[in-house]
Amino acid sequence: MNLVIKNFDELDRLELYEILRARSQVFIVEEKMNCQDMDYVDFKSRHYFLLEDGKVVSYMRAYYENDNNDSVKIGRVLSVKRGQGLGRKLIESSFDDIKEYFSVSKIVLHSQKHAIGFYEKLGFNVISDEYLEEGVAHVTMELLL
């Protein structure tokens, strides 16, 4: 299984297709979220994914959360093959690159309520009350690097 890290303009057509296919499979088909997945954030994001036999099996993107570039937000975190530790492997493998590439000391994410424990095991802490995002309960979490 290969970890791939690329900016948007470095992705080839097959990688982009696989990323969008995996996101659609998880967020639209499985989780039945009614949202516009392609939101222009991809253009300014760094993309992290695990490939197995040419297929994206785990994915996330990272980008500056705000204009002063003091923190990075990760999002669209997914694993096509659940229960195999791929999400954990992907996120842990991304920490050094995020810290170096973005030159930040904080990562922020919006976690679905059911995934809070997963992110807490990676060192993230809840920093908000619960809120709805795309009709799903979320909290904001952060990790100090």
Buried (B, 14 or more C-beta within 10 A) or exposed (E): EEBBBBEBEEBEEEBBEBBBEBBEBBBEEEEEBEEEEEEEEBEEBBBBBBBEEEEBBBBBBBBBBEEEEEBBBBBBBBBBEEEEEBBBBBBEBBBEBBBEBBEBEBBBBBBBEEBBEBBBEBBBEBEEEEEEBEEBEBBBBBBEB
